[in-house]
C-alpha cells in the first residue's frame, strides 16, 4: 500500500472473505509515496513526492537496491505506469509523469531518460 506515510506490505488471506494482515515490511517510512508498481516478482519501482529519485526495491533482500535520478529535474512526480506490452526482458520500461514532463525509466538496466 502506497500512502503519504510510506510503502507498506500486507498479506491477503482468502477464508471465504478476504482478510488483510499488515506485515512489518515497510520502505521509505514517513515519505509521501506517489506510485509503486511490482513489475517483476518481488521487485517494486516507486517514486516519492519532493524527491528527485526513482527507487527499485528488492523485497527478498528487503532493501532499496537501485536509485535512479529523474533527469527531468522535477521533485514532484504525479504518476508512474508500465508501458503497454511491458516485458521485463524485451520492453522493460515505465513512464513517470511529473510537473516538468515525461521520463522513460529502464527497469532492466536501471536508467532514465527525459522524453519532454
C-alpha positions as protocol buffer text, in pm:
chain_id: "A"
residue {
  index: 1
  type: UNK
  ca { x: 0 y: 0 z: 0 }
}
residue {
  index: 2
  type: UNK
  ca { x: 146 y: 329 z: -110 }
}
residue {
  index: 3
  type: UNK
  ca { x: 40 y: 618 z: 109 }
}
residue {
  index: 4
  type: UNK
  ca { x: 154 y: 951 z: 248 }
}
residue {
  index: 5
  type: UNK
  ca { x: 349 y: 776 z: 524 }
}
residue {
  index: 6
  type: UNK
  ca { x: 549 y: 513 z: 331 }
}
residue {
  index: 7
  type: UNK
  ca { x: 521 y: 194 z: 130 }
}
residue {
  index: 8
  type: UNK
  ca { x: 366 y: -88 z: 334 }
}
residue {
  index: 9
  type: UNK
  ca { x: 306 y: -454 z: 254 }
}
residue {
  index: 10
  type: UNK
  ca { x: 33 y: -685 z: 379 }
}
residue {
  index: 11
  type: UNK
  ca { x: -68 y: -1046 z: 332 }
}
residue {
  index: 12
  type: UNK
  ca { x: -411 y: -1126 z: 193 }
}
residue {
  index: 13
  type: UNK
  ca { x: -583 y: -1445 z: 306 }
}
residue {
  index: 14
  type: UNK
  ca { x: -891 y: -1593 z: 140 }
}
residue {
  index: 15
  type: UNK
  ca { x: -1107 y: -1759 z: 404 }
}
residue {
  index: 16
  type: UNK
  ca { x: -1428 y: -1714 z: 211 }
}
residue {
  index: 17
  type: UNK
  ca { x: -1384 y: -1346 z: 290 }
}
residue {
  index: 18
  type: UNK
  ca { x: -1068 y: -1167 z: 201 }
}
residue {
  index: 19
  type: UNK
  ca { x: -873 y: -1060 z: 505 }
}
residue {
  index: 20
  type: UNK
  ca { x: -568 y: -844 z: 505 }
}
residue {
  index: 21
  type: UNK
  ca { x: -296 y: -855 z: 767 }
}
residue {
  index: 22
  type: UNK
  ca { x: -22 y: -592 z: 782 }
}
residue {
  index: 23
  type: UNK
  ca { x: 336 y: -718 z: 785 }
}
residue {
  index: 24
  type: UNK
  ca { x: 638 y: -545 z: 933 }
}
residue {
  index: 25
  type: UNK
  ca { x: 772 y: -481 z: 581 }
}
residue {
  index: 26
  type: UNK
  ca { x: 786 y: -107 z: 515 }
}
residue {
  index: 27
  type: UNK
  ca { x: 1002 y: 111 z: 293 }
}
residue {
  index: 28
  type: UNK
  ca { x: 1056 y: 487 z: 280 }
}
residue {
  index: 29
  type: UNK
  ca { x: 868 y: 532 z: 606 }
}
residue {
  index: 30
  type: UNK
  ca { x: 741 y: 885 z: 658 }
}
residue {
  index: 31
  type: UNK
  ca { x: 758 y: 965 z: 285 }
}
residue {
  index: 32
  type: UNK
  ca { x: 467 y: 1053 z: 55 }
}
residue {
  index: 33
  type: UNK
  ca { x: 464 y: 769 z: -199 }
}
residue {
  index: 34
  type: UNK
  ca { x: 321 y: 884 z: -534 }
}
residue {
  index: 35
  type: UNK
  ca { x: 342 y: 549 z: -716 }
}
residue {
  index: 36
  type: UNK
  ca { x: 455 y: 191 z: -655 }
}
residue {
  index: 37
  type: UNK
  ca { x: 445 y: -90 z: -910 }
}
residue {
  index: 38
  type: UNK
  ca { x: 550 y: -452 z: -871 }
}
residue {
  index: 39
  type: UNK
  ca { x: 696 y: -506 z: -1218 }
}
residue {
  index: 40
  type: UNK
  ca { x: 856 y: -844 z: -1152 }
}
residue {
  index: 41
  type: UNK
  ca { x: 804 y: -1092 z: -867 }
}
residue {
  index: 42
  type: UNK
  ca { x: 940 y: -925 z: -550 }
}
residue {
  index: 43
  type: UNK
  ca { x: 1069 y: -617 z: -737 }
}
residue {
  index: 44
  type: UNK
  ca { x: 891 y: -285 z: -691 }
}
residue {
  index: 45
  type: UNK
  ca { x: 962 y: 50 z: -852 }
}
residue {
  index: 46
  type: UNK
  ca { x: 848 y: 359 z: -666 }
}
residue {
  index: 47
  type: UNK
  ca { x: 874 y: 737 z: -657 }
}
residue {
  index: 48
  type: UNK
  ca { x: 801 y: 981 z: -378 }
}
residue {
  index: 49
  type: UNK
  ca { x: 693 y: 1341 z: -351 }
}
residue {
  index: 50
  type: UNK
  ca { x: 962 y: 1607 z: -302 }
}
residue {
  index: 51
  type: UNK
  ca { x: 1237 y: 1370 z: -422 }
}
residue {
  index: 52
  type: UNK
  ca { x: 1435 y: 1363 z: -747 }
}
residue {
  index: 53
  type: UNK
  ca { x: 1478 y: 985 z: -746 }
}
residue {
  index: 54
  type: UNK
  ca { x: 1309 y: 667 z: -860 }
}
residue {
  index: 55
  type: UNK
  ca { x: 1374 y: 366 z: -636 }
}
residue {
  index: 56
  type: UNK
  ca { x: 1390 y: -5 z: -714 }
}
residue {
  index: 57
  type: UNK
  ca { x: 1314 y: -229 z: -417 }
}
residue {
  index: 58
  type: UNK
  ca { x: 1406 y: -597 z: -393 }
}
residue {
  index: 59
  type: UNK
  ca { x: 1162 y: -746 z: -141 }
}
residue {
  index: 60
  type: UNK
  ca { x: 1371 y: -1064 z: -96 }
}
residue {
  index: 61
  type: UNK
  ca { x: 1669 y: -853 z: 11 }
}
residue {
  index: 62
  type: UNK
  ca { x: 1433 y: -617 z: 197 }
}
residue {
  index: 63
  type: UNK
  ca { x: 1626 y: -325 z: 56 }
}
residue {
  index: 64
  type: UNK
  ca { x: 1633 y: -46 z: -198 }
}
residue {
  index: 65
  type: UNK
  ca { x: 1878 y: -192 z: -450 }
}
residue {
  index: 66
  type: UNK
  ca { x: 1894 y: 92 z: -703 }
}
residue {
  index: 67
  type: UNK
  ca { x: 1832 y: 465 z: -702 }
}
residue {
  index: 68
  type: UNK
  ca { x: 1781 y: 636 z: -1037 }
}
residue {
  index: 69
  type: UNK
  ca { x: 1789 y: 1014 z: -1061 }
}
residue {
  index: 70
  type: UNK
  ca { x: 1496 y: 1161 z: -1254 }
}
residue {
  index: 71
  type: UNK
  ca { x: 1661 y: 1357 z: -1539 }
}
residue {
  index: 72
  type: UNK
  ca { x: 1367 y: 1598 z: -1563 }
}
residue {
  index: 73
  type: UNK
  ca { x: 1495 y: 1772 z: -1250 }
}
residue {
  index: 74
  type: UNK
  ca { x: 1146 y: 1771 z: -1100 }
}
residue {
  index: 75
  type: UNK
  ca { x: 1088 y: 1653 z: -745 }
}
residue {
  index: 76
  type: UNK
  ca { x: 710 y: 1642 z: -794 }
}
residue {
  index: 77
  type: UNK
  ca { x: 614 y: 1310 z: -959 }
}
residue {
  index: 78
  type: UNK
  ca { x: 246 y: 1281 z: -1041 }
}
residue {
  index: 79
  type: UNK
  ca { x: 214 y: 919 z: -1151 }
}
residue {
  index: 80
  type: UNK
  ca { x: 401 y: 620 z: -1292 }
}
residue {
  index: 81
  type: UNK
  ca { x: 284 y: 345 z: -1533 }
}
residue {
  index: 82
  type: UNK
  ca { x: 441 y: 50 z: -1707 }
}
residue {
  index: 83
  type: UNK
  ca { x: 436 y: 93 z: -2084 }
}
residue {
  index: 84
  type: UNK
  ca { x: 186 y: -112 z: -2286 }
}
residue {
  index: 85
  type: UNK
  ca { x: 335 y: -453 z: -2375 }
}
residue {
  index: 86
  type: UNK
  ca { x: 572 y: -429 z: -2077 }
}
residue {
  index: 87
  type: UNK
  ca { x: 811 y: -723 z: -2063 }
}
residue {
  index: 88
  type: UNK
  ca { x: 1097 y: -724 z: -1812 }
}
residue {
  index: 89
  type: UNK
  ca { x: 1335 y: -869 z: -2075 }
}
residue {
  index: 90
  type: UNK
  ca { x: 1218 y: -715 z: -2406 }
}
residue {
  index: 91
  type: UNK
  ca { x: 1034 y: -393 z: -2313 }
}
residue {
  index: 92
  type: UNK
  ca { x: 1138 y: -310 z: -1955 }
}
residue {
  index: 93
  type: UNK
  ca { x: 1012 y: 48 z: -1943 }
}
residue {
  index: 94
  type: UNK
  ca { x: 798 y: 260 z: -1715 }
}
residue {
  index: 95
  type: UNK
  ca { x: 685 y: 618 z: -1767 }
}
residue {
  index: 96
  type: UNK
  ca { x: 697 y: 878 z: -1491 }
}
residue {
  index: 97
  type: UNK
  ca { x: 484 y: 1188 z: -1535 }
}
residue {
  index: 98
  type: UNK
  ca { x: 591 y: 1487 z: -1328 }
}
residue {
  index: 99
  type: UNK
  ca { x: 529 y: 1861 z: -1329 }
}
residue {
  index: 100
  type: UNK
  ca { x: 812 y: 1912 z: -1579 }
}
residue {
  index: 101
  type: UNK
  ca { x: 727 y: 1645 z: -1835 }
}
residue {
  index: 102
  type: UNK
  ca { x: 763 y: 1275 z: -1904 }
}
residue {
  index: 103
  type: UNK
  ca { x: 1052 y: 1041 z: -1820 }
}
residue {
  index: 104
  type: UNK
  ca { x: 1122 y: 693 z: -1959 }
}
residue {
  index: 105
  type: UNK
  ca { x: 1269 y: 456 z: -1699 }
}
residue {
  index: 106
  type: UNK
  ca { x: 1455 y: 139 z: -1799 }
}
residue {
  index: 107
  type: UNK
  ca { x: 1393 y: -116 z: -1523 }
}
residue {
  index: 108
  type: UNK
  ca { x: 1621 y: -388 z: -1663 }
}
residue {
  index: 109
  type: UNK
  ca { x: 1933 y: -172 z: -1690 }
}
residue {
  index: 110
  type: UNK
  ca { x: 1831 y: 94 z: -1440 }
}
residue {
  index: 111
  type: UNK
  ca { x: 1848 y: 433 z: -1605 }
}
residue {
  index: 112
  type: UNK
  ca { x: 1612 y: 716 z: -1700 }
}
residue {
  index: 113
  type: UNK
  ca { x: 1571 y: 948 z: -1999 }
}
residue {
  index: 114
  type: UNK
  ca { x: 1377 y: 1270 z: -2021 }
}
residue {
  index: 115
  type: UNK
  ca { x: 1131 y: 1250 z: -2313 }
}
residue {
  index: 116
  type: UNK
  ca { x: 986 y: 1602 z: -2284 }
}
